[in-house]
């Protein structure tokens, strides 16, 4: 095995570790102009929760970079109870940074909880 292959395997294992341990976790992939659609930005990913907790929603939010005041667009209906989420937002042309996905759930003590992940790349929408 080459050194690069070993590093790739270790990175994959560390990336999957929270899912294997069932810690509340969410990831995000951003697709500006999905299927070459202008004025659209898509976010999607997977999520996991601890046993005994209850999923409530995923919020997907994008912010127009350098807008003053900051202009954000979001949806609270991006998730599903199947461990995946996917949402496409209609937006004006521009650069979107940051883009955030927030997982909401109810814990074993019936308390509302959330965790999020943020993409800080410049996502250019035409």
Long-range contacts (C-beta under 8 A, 24 or more apart in sequence): 18-48, 19-46, 19-48, 22-48, 22-49, 22-50, 22-51, 23-48, 23-50, 24-48, 24-49, 24-50, 24-53, 24-103, 24-105, 24-113, 24-115, 25-103, 25-115, 26-58, 26-85, 26-101, 26-102, 26-103, 26-115, 26-116, 26-117, 27-101, 27-117, 28-99, 28-100, 28-101, 28-117, 28-118, 28-119, 30-96, 30-99, 30-119, 30-121, 30-123, 32-96, 32-123, 32-124, 32-125, 32-126, 33-125, 33-126, 34-88, 38-93, 38-125, 38-126, 39-90, 39-91, 39-92, 39-93, 39-125, 39-126, 40-88, 40-89, 40-90, 40-91, 40-125, 41-88, 41-89, 41-91, 41-96, 41-99, 41-123, 41-125, 42-86, 42-87, 42-88, 42-89, 43-78, 43-85, 43-86, 43-87, 43-88, 43-89, 43-99, 43-101, 43-119, 44-84, 44-85, 44-86, 44-87, 45-84, 45-85, 45-101, 45-117, 46-83, 46-84, 46-85, 47-79, 47-83, 47-84, 47-85, 47-103, 48-83, 49-103, 49-105, 50-107, 50-108, 52-108, 53-105, 53-106, 53-107, 53-108, 53-113, 54-105, 54-106, 55-79, 55-81, 55-103, 55-104, 55-105, 56-104, 56-105, 56-106, 56-112, 57-104, 58-85, 58-87, 58-101, 58-102, 58-103, 58-104, 59-100, 59-101, 59-102, 59-104, 60-85, 60-87, 60-89, 60-99, 60-100, 60-101, 61-99, 61-100, 61-101, 61-102, 62-89, 62-91, 62-96, 62-98, 62-99, 62-100, 62-123, 63-96, 63-97, 63-98, 63-99, 64-91, 64-92, 64-94, 64-95, 64-96, 65-94, 65-95, 65-96, 65-97, 65-122, 66-95, 67-94, 79-103, 91-125, 92-125, 93-125, 93-126, 94-124, 94-125, 95-122, 95-123, 95-124, 95-125, 96-122, 96-123, 96-124, 96-125, 97-121, 97-122, 97-123, 99-123
